[in-house]
Amino acid sequence: MEISIKAKNLNRVLKSVEDRTQAIKDKTQEMVRQTTELGEREASANFSRADYDGTNDVRVTSRVYKKTGTVTAKGMSTLFIEFGTGIIFPNDHPEATGLNVEHGSWSEGPEGKGHWDDINGWYFKHGQHSYGNPANRCMYNAKKEVERNAQKIARRVFK
């Protein structure tokens, strides 16, 4: 048995492989872009409707760099809104313990304790009375929404 291999045929095969490799890279980049945009939209919407007595100063942004997308929430109230505050509401954010941000883990009061566990609540500097707020899970829920939609986005991008 004899097989004839010609350089011209190999060059065509190599070109085809290179084209497909580039197409996969481009589609991967597009998937990162779309999932990052979804995460930013969801997080931004979640923060905008969060239950919080203080001043909600959270700004959500995103960035895509090569094969990585990041969604960032910034503002003085970000962690209070995400993880909740006070003794009235449950400390029920799924990631609070692992990130060491349980209720009462931060305060401007003496020794970092403040009034988070005061059943009478506290007053913000602007005069608003509060008993705290629930964990709104804005970023957590945005992450879960991206996870729920990732396969659908991948099917659309890689079709």
MOFEN-V397481 format. One record per residue. RES is the residue in one letter. SS is DSSP state (alpha for helix, beta for strand, coil for the rest). OMEGA is omega in whole degrees, -180 to 180 (NA if undefined). D_FIRST is the distance of its C-alpha to the first C-alpha in Angstrom with 2 decimals. Layout:
res=[RES:RES]
ss=[SS:SS]
omega=[OMEGA:OMEGA]
d_first=[D_FIRST:D_FIRST]
//
This chain:
res=[M:E:I:S:I:K:A:K:N:L:N:R:V:L:K:S:V:E:D:R:T:Q:A:I:K:D:K:T:Q:E:M:V:R:Q:T:T:E:L:G:E:R:E:A:S:A:N:F:S:R:A:D:Y:D:G:T:N:D:V:R:V:T:S:R:V:Y:K:K:T:G:T:V:T:A:K:G:M:S:T:L:F:I:E:F:G:T:G:I:I:F:P:N:D:H:P:E:A:T:G:L:N:V:E:H:G:S:W:S:E:G:P:E:G:K:G:H:W:D:D:I:N:G:W:Y:F:K:H:G:Q:H:S:Y:G:N:P:A:N:R:C:M:Y:N:A:K:K:E:V:E:R:N:A:Q:K:I:A:R:R:V:F:K]
ss=[coil:coil:coil:coil:coil:coil:alpha:alpha:alpha:alpha:alpha:alpha:alpha:alpha:alpha:alpha:alpha:alpha:alpha:alpha:alpha:alpha:alpha:alpha:alpha:alpha:alpha:alpha:alpha:alpha:alpha:alpha:alpha:alpha:alpha:alpha:alpha:alpha:alpha:alpha:alpha:alpha:alpha:alpha:alpha:alpha:alpha:alpha:coil:coil:coil:coil:coil:coil:coil:coil:coil:coil:beta:beta:beta:beta:beta:beta:beta:coil:coil:beta:beta:beta:beta:beta:beta:beta:coil:coil:coil:alpha:alpha:alpha:alpha:alpha:alpha:coil:beta:coil:coil:coil:coil:coil:coil:coil:coil:coil:coil:alpha:alpha:alpha:alpha:coil:coil:coil:coil:coil:coil:coil:coil:coil:coil:alpha:alpha:alpha:coil:coil:coil:coil:coil:coil:coil:coil:coil:beta:beta:coil:coil:coil:coil:coil:beta:beta:coil:coil:beta:coil:coil:coil:coil:alpha:alpha:alpha:alpha:alpha:alpha:alpha:alpha:alpha:alpha:alpha:alpha:alpha:alpha:alpha:alpha:alpha:alpha:alpha:alpha:coil:coil]
omega=[-177:179:180:179:-179:-179:180:179:179:179:177:179:179:179:179:178:178:179:-180:178:179:179:178:178:180:-179:176:178:179:178:177:-180:-177:180:178:177:177:179:179:179:-178:-179:-180:178:-180:179:-177:-180:-177:176:-177:-178:-178:179:180:-178:-175:174:-179:177:176:179:174:177:-178:-176:-177:174:177:174:-175:173:-179:177:-179:-176:-173:-176:178:180:-178:-171:179:-179:171:-177:-176:-176:-180:177:-167:175:-176:-176:-174:-176:-179:180:179:179:177:176:179:-179:176:175:176:-177:179:180:177:-177:176:-177:-174:-177:179:-178:176:179:-179:179:172:180:-179:174:-180:176:-179:169:-176:178:178:172:-178:175:-176:180:179:-180:176:178:179:178:176:178:180:-174:-174:-178:178:179:179:179:-179:-176:-174:-178:NA]
d_first=[0.00:3.74:6.87:10.17:13.21:16.57:19.84:21.59:19.59:20.12:23.77:24.18:22.79:25.10:28.00:27.57:27.62:30.66:32.41:31.95:33.15:36.23:36.90:36.95:39.31:41.54:41.70:42.47:45.30:46.56:46.61:48.59:50.98:51.57:52.12:54.42:56.43:56.78:58.00:60.53:61.84:62.24:63.89:66.21:67.27:67.79:69.99:71.96:73.05:73.48:76.61:78.37:82.09:81.71:80.46:76.82:75.61:71.87:69.49:65.81:63.23:59.48:57.02:53.28:51.61:47.85:46.52:49.96:52.86:56.33:59.38:62.69:66.16:69.07:72.80:75.60:75.34:71.57:71.52:74.69:73.22:69.78:71.01:74.56:77.94:81.08:82.15:82.42:78.74:76.11:73.87:70.79:68.20:64.95:64.24:67.83:67.93:64.64:65.85:69.39:71.10:73.07:76.45:79.01:76.53:77.91:81.31:83.64:86.40:87.71:85.03:82.51:83.94:85.93:86.74:83.38:84.77:88.22:88.84:91.14:88.31:88.80:89.49:87.25:88.87:89.16:91.23:88.78:89.18:86.06:85.05:81.53:78.55:75.63:72.17:70.81:67.20:66.39:63.41:62.28:62.34:60.55:57.78:57.55:57.42:54.48:52.72:53.47:52.07:49.08:46.55:48.03:47.94:44.33:43.31:45.22:43.88:40.20:39.99]
//
